[in-house]
Amino acid sequence: MTENKWAILVGANEYDDSTFNSLRFSVDDVKDLRGILIEPKRGGYDDDKTVLLTDGSQKNSLPTRSNIMSRLSSVAKTAETEDTILFAFSGHGMEENGSSYLLPADAQAGILMDTAIEVKWIKKTLSESPARAKIMILDACHAGAMKGKAESGEMTEGFSKETLDLPEGFALLSSCKLHESSYEWDEKKHGVFSFFLCEGLNGDADKDRDGVIAVPEASSYVTQKVKEWAFKKRVQQSPNLEYRVSGDLILTHVPGSFRPTLNPLTTTTEECVTSIILLHIKKFAVTAQYFEFGDNPEWDEKAGKAKSGATEMAKELCAKLIDFYDVDQITAKSNEYYTFPDGSISISTVIHPDDDEVESHLEVTTMYDPARKNDIDKVVRCITSWSEWHSLEYRLNKKFDLVKLVELFKKSGISIVKYDPTRNSPIVVSAPGWGATGNPARVYFANSKDGSSISIFQKYYKRDQLEDDFYDRLNPKAIVEFVNPALA
């Protein structure tokens, strides 16, 4: 069954009841959010399934009580089991007579029960929908909601309790906590919370740079940014997340990243990954006025030093591995080859006469067994944190369907920079989501006799090492989740 994503976005600046102070940026808040959601390679929401209710719209699209309730009720009934419903509200929120309300444009003070929308009703309506996930984003409880009452709009205990009490399948991201208020930001012409939310969903919240922004990731980013802003302004505002969903619920993707558009709750295994190979390269410059390969003392001397340096590095790495294996399990087969229970360390020297360089190569191969995932991940993380690595390679026991692989790249916005079916590595792509910030990684995909391989290089001006946290982003699970649709 195909997943549909539904959204109802409400922004109210002006209120019919003059008792309520007008807001300035609520409409812009939800308009910008809608723009992100309906972008095909970012939010992926269909235009006709993303309803916008704001001031200045046609009668049936105004942020009135009847419009909001009828649209929300209709979507809740229409959505199916694989669907997601997102409800976002930017406007005033208040408590009256023990009940918590979101205020539509036609709300009337003193009779909110009949003119506003009770938060409890919203939760009940959504909970009765068969949709597997419901997301609520509330930028409400604005400071000074009522004229002459500076403290009005503050999140009360009743309002806080109502938003904290969520059933399974719900995620709620609210703009402030108990006894706090939400603020607008003149400079940015947005609510503070909504500004940072949109900034985060546009890509800034993708801290692990895996190309997807899940609800908790967005919340973490927004909370940090809003708190920093509030500290500078000497006010109190700290967003809050309540999460009752099993798995990662994805809000947006980052175009050009290395992660495809997957069902947010889809899980995959790493059973097809058989080994992980890390390559460390150290270059030594050589000045040689005349060079004849194999008969130049300067080259021979540099090659010897390069190999000696790599050997010392191998010994240092063996010392690190003692934390995971018994001493007698780490052995030297020669000065250039070492073994440990889950892998090996090998050393080689490469001469580049055209570039006046000698390279020492230290290669670590770790066998990957999903049944021992946690143990092996600890070993690999120890290795990757120990030095700068030039490349990371995964060997798989399945082959790629090249047609599906190309389709996957196109669907994910990945740029194919080379395709040569006569070569062992026929497809080369440029993948920003797996490279350093603002600089794509170069990734090689190849089929072999027994399976396939994926080789990742960070290569651009003045840097040819992978980022320090690369294994957090480029771990086997992330790899398999990406290539799974293209495996034969």
NUVOSE-950441 format. One record per residue (C-alpha): residue in one letter; x, y, z. Coordinates in nm, 3 decimals. Each point is the difference from the previous one (the first is absolute). Layout:
BEGIN
   residuo      east     north        up
         A         X         Y         Z
...
end
This chain:
BEGIN
   residuo      east     north        up
         M     0.000     0.000     0.000
         T     0.134     0.344    -0.096
         E     0.058     0.250     0.278
         N    -0.182     0.334    -0.025
         K     0.108     0.303     0.197
         W    -0.268     0.248     0.102
         A     0.051     0.343     0.154
         I    -0.230     0.269     0.139
         L     0.185     0.324     0.069
         V    -0.174     0.282     0.187
         G     0.130     0.355     0.044
         A    -0.206     0.274     0.168
         N     0.127     0.359     0.033
         E    -0.324     0.196     0.035
         Y    -0.282    -0.076     0.241
         D    -0.363     0.111    -0.026
         D    -0.011     0.056     0.375
         S     0.200     0.317     0.075
         T     0.074    -0.141     0.345
         F     0.275    -0.209    -0.161
         N     0.316     0.171    -0.116
         S     0.087    -0.049    -0.365
         L     0.302    -0.204    -0.100
         R     0.225     0.101    -0.288
         F     0.172    -0.307    -0.133
         S    -0.220    -0.305     0.057
         V    -0.115    -0.006    -0.363
         D     0.357     0.019    -0.130
         D     0.097    -0.278     0.243
         V    -0.235    -0.256    -0.148
         K     0.046     0.118    -0.359
         D     0.373    -0.061     0.025
         L    -0.060    -0.337     0.164
         R    -0.232    -0.099    -0.282
         G     0.263     0.097    -0.257
         I     0.246    -0.240     0.161
         L    -0.251    -0.283     0.030
         I    -0.119     0.006    -0.362
         E     0.352     0.017    -0.147
         P     0.025    -0.344    -0.171
         K     0.358    -0.079     0.107
         R    -0.041     0.146     0.348
         G    -0.338    -0.055     0.165
         G    -0.162    -0.202    -0.276
         Y    -0.355     0.103     0.094
         D    -0.251     0.024    -0.285
         D    -0.123     0.352    -0.067
         D    -0.366    -0.106     0.007
         K     0.045    -0.183     0.331
         T     0.162     0.300     0.174
         V    -0.274     0.238     0.114
         L     0.084     0.360     0.093
         L    -0.245     0.203     0.211
         T     0.112     0.361     0.049
         D    -0.116     0.361     0.012
         G    -0.067     0.160    -0.338
         S    -0.109    -0.325    -0.163
         Q    -0.328    -0.090    -0.165
         K    -0.290    -0.066     0.235
         N     0.049    -0.376     0.020
         S     0.372     0.042     0.069
         L    -0.019     0.250     0.286
         P     0.127    -0.111     0.345
         T    -0.349    -0.020     0.149
         R    -0.128    -0.257     0.244
         S    -0.230    -0.172    -0.249
         N     0.264    -0.017    -0.273
         I     0.268    -0.141     0.229
         M    -0.227    -0.259     0.161
         S    -0.161    -0.114    -0.325
         R     0.334    -0.036    -0.181
         L     0.164    -0.186     0.288
         S    -0.298    -0.231     0.042
         S    -0.011    -0.073    -0.374
         V     0.370    -0.085    -0.025
         A    -0.016    -0.218     0.313
         K    -0.278    -0.207    -0.157
         T     0.159    -0.015    -0.347
         A     0.352    -0.103     0.107
         E     0.090    -0.370    -0.015
         T     0.217    -0.223     0.217
         E     0.335     0.082    -0.166
         D    -0.062     0.375    -0.004
         T     0.139     0.289     0.204
         I    -0.200     0.306     0.109
         L     0.174     0.325     0.095
         F    -0.192     0.279     0.175
         A     0.183     0.331     0.052
         F    -0.144     0.305     0.172
         S     0.152     0.346     0.041
         G    -0.215     0.239     0.202
         H    -0.133     0.055     0.349
         G    -0.059    -0.280     0.247
         M    -0.172     0.038     0.335
         E    -0.157    -0.180     0.293
         E    -0.353     0.084     0.116
         N    -0.203    -0.168     0.275
         G     0.248    -0.287     0.022
         S     0.006    -0.080    -0.371
         S     0.274     0.077    -0.254
         Y    -0.078     0.160    -0.335
         L     0.159     0.108    -0.327
         L    -0.155     0.329    -0.109
         P    -0.128     0.026    -0.359
         A    -0.057     0.343    -0.152
         D    -0.365     0.009     0.110
         A     0.059    -0.104     0.365
         Q    -0.181     0.205     0.265
         A     0.140     0.060     0.349
         G    -0.213    -0.140     0.281
         I    -0.170    -0.259    -0.219
         L     0.298    -0.193    -0.136
         M    -0.186    -0.327     0.050
         D    -0.235     0.102    -0.283
         T     0.234     0.208    -0.217
         A     0.349    -0.146     0.034
         I     0.141    -0.350    -0.062
         E     0.071    -0.216     0.301
         V     0.337    -0.176    -0.013
         K    -0.169    -0.309     0.138
         W    -0.234    -0.006    -0.304
         I     0.298     0.018    -0.239
         K     0.170    -0.294     0.169
         K    -0.322    -0.202     0.008
         T    -0.072     0.064    -0.368
         L     0.352    -0.098    -0.105
         S     0.014    -0.304     0.230
         E    -0.314    -0.139    -0.164
         S     0.167     0.014    -0.340
         P     0.156    -0.324    -0.131
         A     0.312     0.198    -0.106
         R     0.305    -0.159     0.161
         A     0.161     0.329     0.103
         K    -0.127     0.344     0.103
         I     0.224     0.303     0.035
         M    -0.109     0.316     0.181
         I     0.206     0.320    -0.018
         L    -0.126     0.281     0.222
         D     0.146     0.350    -0.002
         A    -0.257     0.133     0.245
         C    -0.015     0.159     0.347
         H     0.136     0.331    -0.132
         A     0.103     0.266     0.249
         G    -0.266     0.264     0.076
         A    -0.284    -0.181    -0.174
         M    -0.265     0.227     0.155
         K     0.008     0.376     0.008
         G     0.081     0.143     0.342
         K     0.122    -0.334     0.133
         A     0.376    -0.034    -0.039
         E     0.003    -0.348     0.151
         S    -0.272    -0.133    -0.233
         G     0.113    -0.255    -0.257
         E     0.239    -0.167     0.240
         M    -0.018    -0.379    -0.010
         T    -0.209    -0.098     0.298
         E     0.015    -0.322     0.197
         G    -0.323    -0.124    -0.158
         F     0.118     0.074    -0.354
         S     0.334    -0.166     0.068
         K    -0.164    -0.310     0.147
         E    -0.233    -0.030    -0.299
         T     0.285     0.006    -0.251
         L     0.214    -0.242     0.203
         D    -0.274    -0.263     0.016
         L     0.028    -0.168    -0.339
         P    -0.115    -0.342    -0.124
         E     0.217    -0.237    -0.201
         G     0.073     0.105    -0.355
         F     0.032     0.371     0.086
         A     0.290     0.242    -0.015
         L    -0.052     0.352     0.131
         L     0.250     0.282    -0.035
         S    -0.104     0.311     0.194
         S     0.163     0.342     0.006
         C     0.037     0.042     0.376
         K    -0.034    -0.167     0.340
         L    -0.199     0.063     0.317
         H    -0.010     0.366     0.114
         E     0.179     0.110    -0.319
         S    -0.122     0.195    -0.303
         S     0.073    -0.012    -0.370
         Y     0.155     0.307    -0.160
         E     0.005     0.160    -0.342
         W     0.320     0.119    -0.163
         D    -0.023     0.336    -0.176
         E     0.335    -0.037    -0.173
         K    -0.094    -0.331    -0.164
         K    -0.373     0.076    -0.037
         H    -0.089    -0.337     0.151
         G    -0.078    -0.157     0.331
         V     0.330    -0.099     0.162
         F    -0.103    -0.366     0.024
         S    -0.134    -0.016    -0.356
         F     0.305     0.175    -0.145
         F     0.242    -0.253     0.145
         L    -0.232    -0.289    -0.085
         C    -0.002     0.097    -0.368
         E     0.375     0.063     0.008
         G     0.053    -0.345     0.148
         L    -0.232    -0.176    -0.247
         N     0.183     0.167    -0.287
         G     0.308    -0.200     0.098
         D     0.166     0.161     0.302
         A    -0.153    -0.256     0.239
         D     0.169    -0.289    -0.183
         K     0.275    -0.022     0.259
         D     0.114    -0.350    -0.094
         R    -0.018     0.094    -0.370
         D    -0.180    -0.319    -0.094
         G    -0.232     0.194    -0.230
         V    -0.317    -0.033     0.206
         I    -0.146     0.211     0.280
         A    -0.215    -0.194     0.244
         V    -0.229     0.160     0.259
         P     0.243    -0.043     0.295
         E     0.285     0.143    -0.209
         A    -0.210     0.305    -0.094
         S    -0.102     0.046     0.362
         S     0.359    -0.013     0.122
         Y     0.107     0.265    -0.249
         V    -0.295     0.233     0.067
         T     0.032    -0.032     0.377
         Q     0.367     0.090    -0.003
         K    -0.048     0.298    -0.232
         V    -0.305     0.139     0.181
         K     0.170    -0.029     0.340
         E     0.304     0.185    -0.134
         W    -0.223     0.275    -0.138
         A    -0.198     0.025     0.325
         F     0.319     0.024     0.208
         K     0.121     0.293    -0.209
         K    -0.339     0.173     0.030
         R    -0.025    -0.075     0.375
         V    -0.334    -0.177    -0.031
         Q    -0.113    -0.359     0.054
         Q    -0.097    -0.220    -0.293
         S     0.097    -0.363    -0.047
         P    -0.184    -0.230    -0.246
         N    -0.116    -0.342     0.109
         L    -0.043    -0.336    -0.175
         E    -0.234    -0.280     0.097
         Y     0.060    -0.313    -0.208
         R    -0.222    -0.308     0.003
         V     0.100    -0.154    -0.332
         S     0.195    -0.322    -0.051
         G     0.293     0.064    -0.233
         D     0.133     0.309    -0.174
         L    -0.275     0.226    -0.132
         I     0.157     0.202    -0.280
         L    -0.110     0.358    -0.070
         T     0.223     0.094    -0.293
         H     0.289    -0.115    -0.216
         V     0.305     0.202    -0.101
         P     0.020     0.022    -0.381
         G     0.327    -0.134    -0.139
         S     0.060    -0.216     0.303
         F     0.082    -0.366    -0.014
         R    -0.321    -0.124     0.157
         P    -0.304    -0.101    -0.208
         T    -0.363     0.074     0.072
         L    -0.095    -0.300     0.209
         N    -0.303    -0.084     0.207
         P     0.093     0.179     0.326
         L    -0.061    -0.309     0.211
         T     0.164    -0.247    -0.239
         T     0.282    -0.199     0.157
         T     0.264    -0.201    -0.182
         T     0.275    -0.237     0.107
         E     0.370     0.003    -0.075
         E     0.019    -0.371    -0.081
         C     0.136     0.062    -0.350
         V     0.306     0.189     0.134
         T     0.292    -0.242     0.027
         S     0.296     0.227     0.075
         I     0.117     0.356     0.064
         I     0.329     0.127    -0.144
         L     0.175     0.317     0.118
         L     0.293     0.153    -0.184
         H     0.250     0.244     0.153
         I     0.235     0.178    -0.240
         K     0.303     0.208     0.092
         K     0.186     0.181    -0.275
         F     0.371     0.077    -0.010
         A     0.131     0.256    -0.247
         V     0.324    -0.077    -0.184
         T     0.222     0.240    -0.189
         A     0.185    -0.182    -0.276
         Q     0.154     0.185    -0.290
         Y     0.039    -0.321    -0.194
         F    -0.202    -0.311     0.056
         E     0.039    -0.351    -0.130
         F    -0.252    -0.238     0.153
         G     0.163    -0.263     0.222
         D     0.341     0.165    -0.004
         N    -0.019     0.313     0.209
         P     0.134     0.006     0.357
         E    -0.220     0.292     0.101
         W    -0.316    -0.180    -0.101
         D     0.113    -0.320     0.168
         E     0.079     0.189     0.319
         K    -0.339     0.173     0.002
         A    -0.181    -0.326    -0.074
         G     0.179    -0.165     0.292
         K    -0.092     0.283     0.235
         A    -0.361    -0.007    -0.121
         K    -0.029    -0.372     0.068
         S     0.170     0.041     0.338
         G    -0.246     0.276     0.094
         A    -0.297    -0.214    -0.098
         T     0.140    -0.290     0.207
         E     0.016     0.222     0.307
         M    -0.359     0.103    -0.058
         A    -0.100    -0.367    -0.025
         K     0.164    -0.070     0.336
         E    -0.185     0.293     0.157
         L    -0.323    -0.136    -0.139
         C     0.078    -0.346     0.141
         A     0.035     0.163     0.341
         K    -0.351     0.145    -0.038
         L    -0.139    -0.341    -0.091
         I     0.125    -0.148     0.329
         D    -0.305     0.165     0.158
         F    -0.218    -0.243    -0.197
         Y     0.207    -0.316    -0.046
         D     0.247    -0.213     0.196
         V     0.366     0.079    -0.058
         D     0.070    -0.336    -0.162
         Q    -0.286     0.059    -0.248
         I     0.182     0.291    -0.165
         T     0.287    -0.140    -0.205
         A     0.259     0.121    -0.251
         K     0.024    -0.227    -0.303
         S     0.276     0.231    -0.126
         N     0.108     0.362     0.037
         E    -0.264     0.085    -0.257
         Y    -0.293    -0.217     0.105
         Y    -0.179    -0.035     0.337
         T    -0.312    -0.192     0.096
         F    -0.263     0.019     0.273
         P    -0.311    -0.220     0.047
         D    -0.230     0.219    -0.209
         G     0.242     0.124    -0.263
         S     0.346     0.098    -0.115
         I     0.240     0.292    -0.045
         S     0.217     0.021    -0.310
         I     0.271     0.243    -0.110
         S     0.120     0.095    -0.346
         T     0.193     0.276    -0.177
         V    -0.103     0.170    -0.321
         I     0.239     0.211    -0.211
         H    -0.128     0.284    -0.219
         P     0.294     0.124    -0.207
         D    -0.213     0.242    -0.203
         D    -0.105     0.181     0.318
         D     0.333    -0.034     0.182
         E    -0.176    -0.186     0.282
         V     0.025    -0.320     0.198
         E    -0.310    -0.123     0.185
         S    -0.025    -0.237     0.294
         H    -0.326    -0.191     0.015
         L    -0.139    -0.145     0.323
         E    -0.308    -0.209    -0.071
         V    -0.225    -0.147     0.269
         T    -0.258    -0.263    -0.092
         T    -0.267    -0.094     0.254
         M    -0.241    -0.284    -0.064
         Y    -0.360     0.106     0.070
         D    -0.241    -0.233     0.174
         P    -0.347     0.146     0.074
         A    -0.039    -0.252     0.283
         R     0.289     0.177     0.175
         K    -0.092     0.348    -0.119
         N     0.059     0.178     0.332
         D     0.341    -0.160     0.062
         I     0.127     0.066    -0.351
         D    -0.135     0.354    -0.004
         K     0.200     0.072     0.316
         V     0.317    -0.129    -0.165
         V    -0.058     0.197    -0.319
         R    -0.084     0.319     0.190
         C     0.324    -0.039     0.196
         I     0.194    -0.040    -0.324
         T    -0.169     0.290    -0.177
         S     0.052     0.237     0.293
         W     0.371    -0.079     0.016
         S     0.128     0.159    -0.322
         E    -0.097     0.181    -0.319
         W    -0.134    -0.237    -0.263
         H     0.013     0.053    -0.373
         S    -0.283    -0.233    -0.097
         L    -0.264    -0.241     0.125
         E    -0.113    -0.304    -0.196
         Y    -0.281    -0.247     0.058
         R    -0.009    -0.346    -0.160
         L    -0.345    -0.153    -0.051
         N    -0.104    -0.355    -0.083
         K    -0.270     0.125    -0.241
         K     0.040     0.168    -0.336
         F    -0.149     0.326    -0.124
         D    -0.272     0.022    -0.258
         L     0.164     0.289    -0.187
         V    -0.328     0.122    -0.149
         K    -0.161     0.023     0.343
         L     0.315     0.157     0.142
         V    -0.012     0.281    -0.257
         E    -0.373     0.048     0.068
         L     0.078     0.023     0.370
         F     0.260     0.272    -0.058
         K    -0.241     0.202    -0.213
         K    -0.278    -0.036     0.255
         S     0.232     0.113     0.279
         G     0.153     0.293    -0.188
         I     0.345    -0.162    -0.016
         S     0.226     0.120    -0.280
         I     0.157    -0.276    -0.214
         V     0.341     0.127    -0.111
         K     0.121    -0.308    -0.189
         Y    -0.152    -0.310    -0.155
         D     0.230    -0.244    -0.177
         P    -0.140    -0.353    -0.038
         T     0.341    -0.124    -0.117
         R     0.162     0.072     0.337
         N    -0.014    -0.191     0.328
         S    -0.151     0.308     0.168
         P    -0.256     0.103    -0.261
         I    -0.188     0.267     0.200
         V     0.156     0.292     0.183
         V    -0.217     0.255     0.178
         S     0.044     0.329     0.183
         A    -0.182    -0.023     0.333
         P    -0.023     0.311     0.224
         G    -0.185    -0.183     0.277
         W     0.299    -0.225     0.066
         G     0.277     0.255    -0.037
         A     0.132     0.285     0.207
         T    -0.230     0.297     0.049
         G    -0.052     0.165    -0.337
         N     0.233    -0.245    -0.177
         P    -0.125    -0.325    -0.155
         A     0.166    -0.336     0.039
         R     0.100    -0.197    -0.308
         V    -0.161    -0.346     0.016
         Y     0.075    -0.299    -0.223
         F    -0.253    -0.280    -0.052
         A     0.123    -0.327    -0.152
         N    -0.116    -0.356    -0.052
         S     0.246    -0.286     0.041
         K    -0.010    -0.375    -0.054
         D    -0.134    -0.071     0.348
         G    -0.191     0.320     0.079
         S     0.064     0.372    -0.008
         S     0.186     0.284     0.167
         I    -0.056     0.362     0.098
         S     0.311     0.218     0.038
         I    -0.025     0.347     0.152
         F     0.268     0.267    -0.039
         Q     0.011     0.356     0.130
         K     0.193     0.187    -0.265
         Y     0.007     0.373    -0.054
         Y     0.241     0.289     0.019
         K     0.236    -0.019     0.300
         R    -0.173    -0.303     0.149
         D    -0.006    -0.367    -0.087
         Q    -0.101    -0.158     0.330
         L    -0.346    -0.101     0.115
         E    -0.165     0.210     0.270
         D     0.068    -0.098     0.363
         D    -0.357    -0.124     0.057
         F    -0.033    -0.181    -0.333
         Y    -0.091    -0.340     0.150
         D    -0.293     0.154     0.185
         R    -0.146     0.091    -0.339
         L     0.148    -0.269    -0.222
         N    -0.062    -0.306     0.215
         P    -0.125    -0.332    -0.146
         K    -0.363     0.068     0.089
         A     0.001     0.334    -0.185
         I     0.175    -0.162    -0.297
         V    -0.251    -0.283    -0.027
         E    -0.297     0.230     0.042
         F     0.121     0.195    -0.302
         V     0.094    -0.283    -0.237
         N    -0.268    -0.250     0.104
         P    -0.245     0.093    -0.281
         A     0.275    -0.054    -0.259
         L     0.136    -0.335     0.117
         A    -0.075    -0.287    -0.236
end
